[in-house]
Amino acid sequence: MATSALKDYFTTLGQRRALEAYSEFAKGTAWSVPLKMDLYDLSREAFTAAGSLPAFERIYNNLVSYWQVFRPHGADECWNAAQIFETVRRELVGFDHASGVSLANFDNDKRHSVMFSFMALEGMKPNAGYPTMTVSKFLHFYNPSLFPIYDTAVVWNKVFARFGPDYRAFCNAANLDPSADGAAFLRNYVCWASSLMADAGPGFMSAFVAWLEDELPRKRFVALDQAFLGTLYATAFEFTAIGAARAEGF
């Protein structure tokens, strides 16, 4: 089953093929399903109501050590956990998971305001340009319903390498600059993900949760909040897009 568009993987048969490919890709890596679920438990504690800096510090330590989000810089050259925690909660107010904003309802009004919020995070890491990867990974755990993870090795070199024409076509149709970088690119990436989720079939998220049940040990799955799993739109997009690229040989 060869396909020519990423949207084909947001159908019933395409989703199944993509998630099977993702499962093979992610085992034993930082992208593994059990590790992501552990971090989501922490993210809900960190960003619910008054929040919990200690819970966020555990996410921060994992992203710094396991995901190496500050490479090639040392953590002492970048924002510390408290600064990221406070700045994200201040600048992204209204875009947290509790707000209900997700890829399923991300509209044109939100796409303009979120980019200015992204711009406020530019100093998180002392890159020559905008720290797209670093910002995306911290924001993903702020709201895994809305912000998909971006990185160079997996997303750019695989998903965009295979489906770059889809992205450019989407941007042109949506009056977004397909050559944009930095905060504008990150905004475009969220918008592209939102458009694909909007076109997915009505059973897409329930099928995703059923796949999670197969991927996780029974006791671990049962312990999770099933309603919360059904809101992981950005995770579902991310896993499907990466799996689709993998299924296509990337």
Backbone torsions as a table, in degrees:
resi	resn	phi	psi	omega
1	MET	NA	91.8	177.8
2	ALA	-90.4	138.6	179.6
3	THR	-126.2	161.9	-177.8
4	SER	-118.2	-1.7	-177.9
5	ALA	-141.2	144.7	179.6
6	LEU	-63.3	-31.7	-178.0
7	LYS	-60.6	-24.1	178.6
8	ASP	-65.0	-20.9	178.7
9	TYR	-88.3	-0.2	175.8
10	PHE	-104.5	26.1	171.3
11	THR	-108.7	173.6	-175.6
12	THR	-58.6	-53.1	-177.7
13	LEU	-70.4	-40.1	-179.8
14	GLY	-65.2	-41.0	179.1
15	GLN	-61.2	-43.5	-179.3
16	ARG	-61.1	-44.0	-179.8
17	ARG	-65.2	-41.5	-179.2
18	ALA	-65.8	-43.9	-177.8
19	LEU	-69.1	-35.1	175.0
20	GLU	-62.6	-40.7	178.7
21	ALA	-68.3	-38.1	177.8
22	TYR	-62.6	-41.1	-179.4
23	SER	-57.4	-42.4	179.6
24	GLU	-68.9	-39.4	-179.7
25	PHE	-65.6	-41.9	-165.6
26	ALA	-87.1	-17.2	-175.1
27	LYS	-54.4	129.1	175.1
28	GLY	73.8	13.8	179.9
29	THR	-118.6	177.1	176.2
30	ALA	-65.6	-16.4	-179.8
31	TRP	-89.2	4.7	-174.5
32	SER	-65.8	150.7	-177.3
33	VAL	-64.1	-47.1	-179.9
34	PRO	-59.2	-40.1	179.6
35	LEU	-64.8	-41.4	178.6
36	LYS	-62.3	-40.5	-179.7
37	MET	-63.7	-38.6	177.3
38	ASP	-62.0	-41.6	-179.5
39	LEU	-70.6	-31.7	176.6
40	TYR	-67.1	-36.6	175.1
41	ASP	-57.6	-43.6	179.0
42	LEU	-68.7	-38.0	-177.2
43	SER	-65.1	-36.8	178.8
44	ARG	-66.9	-37.1	176.7
45	GLU	-69.7	-40.2	-175.9
46	ALA	-68.0	-38.6	-168.9
47	PHE	-115.9	16.5	176.0
48	THR	-94.9	133.4	176.8
49	ALA	52.4	-121.8	-177.7
50	ALA	-70.1	-17.3	177.0
51	GLY	82.9	171.2	-179.8
52	SER	-143.0	107.4	176.8
53	LEU	-62.4	-41.5	177.6
54	PRO	-57.2	-38.7	177.3
55	ALA	-65.7	-42.1	178.8
56	PHE	-66.0	-34.8	178.7
57	GLU	-60.1	-32.9	177.4
58	ARG	-70.0	-37.6	173.3
59	ILE	-64.0	-47.7	179.8
60	TYR	-55.4	-48.1	-178.0
61	ASN	-62.9	-37.5	178.3
62	ASN	-67.0	-45.0	-178.8
63	LEU	-67.1	-34.7	-179.7
64	VAL	-73.2	-43.0	-174.6
65	SER	-86.9	-48.9	-173.8
66	TYR	-84.7	-44.4	-179.2
67	TRP	-87.5	-15.8	179.2
68	GLN	53.2	50.6	-174.2
69	VAL	-69.2	-17.3	-179.1
70	PHE	-99.2	-1.3	-178.6
71	ARG	-58.5	141.8	5.5
72	PRO	-90.5	11.9	-178.4
73	HIS	-87.2	157.9	171.8
74	GLY	-83.1	154.8	-178.8
75	ALA	-59.4	-28.8	-178.6
76	ASP	-70.4	-13.7	177.5
77	GLU	-91.6	-7.6	-173.4
78	CYS	-116.3	174.8	178.4
79	TRP	-63.3	141.3	177.0
80	ASN	-82.7	177.2	-175.2
81	ALA	-60.0	-43.9	-177.5
82	ALA	-64.1	-40.3	-179.1
83	GLN	-67.2	-41.1	177.8
84	ILE	-66.0	-46.3	-179.6
85	PHE	-56.8	-49.0	-176.6
86	GLU	-69.9	-41.1	-177.0
87	THR	-70.1	-43.2	178.6
88	VAL	-61.5	-44.8	-178.8
89	ARG	-65.9	-32.0	179.3
90	ARG	-78.8	-48.6	-172.8
91	GLU	-80.6	-24.3	-179.3
92	LEU	-106.1	22.7	178.8
93	VAL	-57.5	133.8	-177.1
94	GLY	91.7	-6.0	177.4
95	PHE	-117.3	12.4	178.1
96	ASP	-77.7	169.7	-177.6
97	HIS	-61.7	-38.1	-178.1
98	ALA	-65.9	-19.8	-179.8
99	SER	-70.0	-21.0	-177.0
100	GLY	85.3	-1.8	177.7
101	VAL	-74.3	128.8	-176.6
102	SER	-147.3	176.8	175.4
103	LEU	-62.3	-21.4	-178.2
104	ALA	-75.3	-19.5	-177.4
105	ASN	-136.2	22.9	-178.0
106	PHE	-78.5	105.3	-173.6
107	ASP	-102.8	-178.8	-175.4
108	ASN	-61.8	-37.7	179.4
109	ASP	-61.8	-42.2	-178.6
110	LYS	-69.0	-33.1	-175.5
111	ARG	-66.7	-27.8	177.8
112	HIS	-77.1	-44.4	-176.9
113	SER	-70.7	-33.4	-176.0
114	VAL	-68.2	-29.3	-178.4
115	MET	-66.1	-36.5	177.7
116	PHE	-67.1	-33.1	175.2
117	SER	-66.2	-41.3	176.5
118	PHE	-59.3	-41.1	-176.7
119	MET	-61.9	-29.6	-179.6
120	ALA	-70.6	-11.1	-178.4
121	LEU	-101.6	9.0	-174.3
122	GLU	-59.9	-32.7	-176.8
123	GLY	-82.2	4.2	-176.9
124	MET	-56.8	-33.5	-177.9
125	LYS	-142.3	135.8	-173.4
126	PRO	-79.4	57.7	176.3
127	ASN	-75.4	162.5	170.5
128	ALA	-67.4	-35.5	176.1
129	GLY	-116.4	-169.2	-177.7
130	TYR	-66.7	135.9	-178.5
131	PRO	-82.0	69.8	-172.2
132	THR	-56.9	-49.8	-177.9
133	MET	-60.8	-47.9	-176.5
134	THR	-62.5	-48.0	-179.9
135	VAL	-61.3	-44.8	-175.7
136	SER	-62.8	-37.8	-176.7
137	LYS	-71.6	-39.0	175.7
138	PHE	-68.6	-40.0	-179.1
139	LEU	-68.8	-30.4	178.6
140	HIS	-57.0	-39.9	-178.5
141	PHE	-84.2	-9.7	170.5
142	TYR	-76.0	-41.7	175.9
143	ASN	-150.9	91.4	179.6
144	PRO	-73.9	2.8	171.6
145	SER	-85.7	-20.3	-170.0
146	LEU	-121.2	-40.9	-170.5
147	PHE	-106.0	105.5	176.2
148	PRO	-76.9	152.4	177.2
149	ILE	-72.3	139.4	173.2
150	TYR	-122.5	139.2	168.0
151	ASP	-152.0	170.9	-176.9
152	THR	-78.3	-50.0	-170.7
153	ALA	-62.7	-42.6	-174.5
154	VAL	-100.0	-50.5	-174.1
155	VAL	-77.6	-51.4	-178.3
156	TRP	-71.0	-48.3	-174.1
157	ASN	-77.8	-11.7	179.5
158	LYS	-120.0	-62.4	-177.1
159	VAL	-63.6	-50.7	-178.4
160	PHE	-73.9	-29.9	176.8
161	ALA	-62.4	-37.6	-179.8
162	ARG	-87.2	-41.5	-171.1
163	PHE	-113.4	21.1	177.3
164	GLY	-54.6	-42.2	178.0
165	PRO	-59.7	-34.6	176.9
166	ASP	-64.0	-43.5	179.6
167	TYR	-62.5	-46.2	-178.1
168	ARG	-65.1	-39.7	177.9
169	ALA	-63.8	-41.6	177.6
170	PHE	-60.4	-49.7	-177.8
171	CYS	-58.5	-44.7	-179.7
172	ASN	-61.8	-41.0	179.7
173	ALA	-69.6	-28.6	-177.2
174	ALA	-95.9	9.0	-178.5
175	ASN	59.1	40.2	175.0
176	LEU	-115.6	149.6	-177.9
177	ASP	-80.3	112.7	-178.2
178	PRO	-69.7	-14.5	178.6
179	SER	-95.3	2.2	-177.8
180	ALA	-62.5	147.3	174.1
181	ASP	-124.9	-173.2	177.5
182	GLY	61.4	-141.2	-176.9
183	ALA	-61.6	-34.7	179.5
184	ALA	-66.7	-39.4	176.5
185	PHE	-63.1	-44.5	-178.6
186	LEU	-62.1	-39.2	174.5
187	ARG	-61.3	-45.1	179.6
188	ASN	-61.0	-39.3	-178.7
189	TYR	-62.8	-43.4	177.2
190	VAL	-63.4	-42.3	-179.8
191	CYS	-64.0	-41.2	178.6
192	TRP	-62.7	-46.2	178.0
193	ALA	-59.4	-41.3	-179.7
194	SER	-63.0	-40.2	-179.2
195	SER	-65.8	-38.3	179.1
196	LEU	-68.8	-39.8	178.4
197	MET	-68.5	-32.9	178.9
198	ALA	-66.1	-31.2	-178.9
199	ASP	-89.7	-6.9	-179.8
200	ALA	-68.2	155.1	-179.2
201	GLY	-65.3	161.4	-177.0
202	PRO	-63.0	-22.9	-179.8
203	GLY	-95.8	11.7	-173.4
204	PHE	-61.1	-48.6	-176.0
205	MET	-72.8	-35.5	177.5
206	SER	-66.2	-35.7	176.4
207	ALA	-67.6	-35.5	178.1
208	PHE	-64.7	-44.9	179.1
209	VAL	-64.2	-38.6	177.6
210	ALA	-63.6	-37.1	176.8
211	TRP	-66.5	-40.6	176.2
212	LEU	-58.8	-38.8	179.5
213	GLU	-61.3	-37.4	178.4
214	ASP	-73.2	-29.6	-175.6
215	GLU	-79.6	-27.6	-172.7
216	LEU	-102.8	151.4	171.4
217	PRO	-57.0	145.3	-173.2
218	ARG	-54.7	-47.3	-177.9
219	LYS	-63.5	-36.5	-180.0
220	ARG	-67.6	-42.4	-179.4
221	PHE	-65.4	-44.7	-178.2
222	VAL	-62.0	-31.1	-179.2
223	ALA	-74.3	-14.6	-177.9
224	LEU	-82.4	154.5	176.6
225	ASP	-78.5	109.6	-175.2
226	GLN	-62.7	-36.7	178.6
227	ALA	-64.6	-39.4	177.7
228	PHE	-62.7	-43.6	180.0
229	LEU	-57.9	-35.6	-179.5
230	GLY	-70.8	-8.3	178.4
231	THR	-102.7	3.4	-175.8
232	LEU	-81.1	59.9	-175.8
233	TYR	-63.0	-42.2	-178.8
234	ALA	-67.9	-35.0	176.1
235	THR	-65.6	-44.2	179.6
236	ALA	-62.6	-41.6	176.4
237	PHE	-61.6	-49.5	-176.5
238	GLU	-59.0	-49.6	-178.4
239	PHE	-63.4	-40.4	-178.2
240	THR	-68.7	-43.7	-178.8
241	ALA	-65.6	-44.2	178.8
242	ILE	-65.7	-43.7	178.4
243	GLY	-63.6	-36.9	178.6
244	ALA	-63.0	-44.4	178.6
245	ALA	-63.1	-40.5	178.6
246	ARG	-63.6	-43.5	179.7
247	ALA	-63.4	-27.1	179.1
248	GLU	-88.5	4.9	175.4
249	GLY	94.4	14.5	-179.4
250	PHE	-105.3	NA	NA
